Amino acid sequence: MYAEVPDGEAEDELASAINTTPLVDVMLVLLIIFLITIPVVTHTVALQLPKDVTQPRQTKPDNVNIAITKDGDLLE
């Protein structure tokens, strides 16, 4: 009339097996997402950017150099 309760050892044997089906499902979904996003990321648009021209900055007498000492005094 009542169902027999399994031993504790039998439960341990069942719990020790790792179910890899969810892992495989997640890996397949990640693979599909990766394969779909690669063409989007590698799609390029031709641009003509302006050329960078750097010229050294000349120090002119108009520049003011100041310094502050650790006591808070202003030096020019």
Secondary structure, DSSP 8 states (H G I E B T S, - for coil): -------HHHHHHHHHS---HHHHHHHHHHHHHHHHHHHHHH------------------TT----EE-TTS-EE-
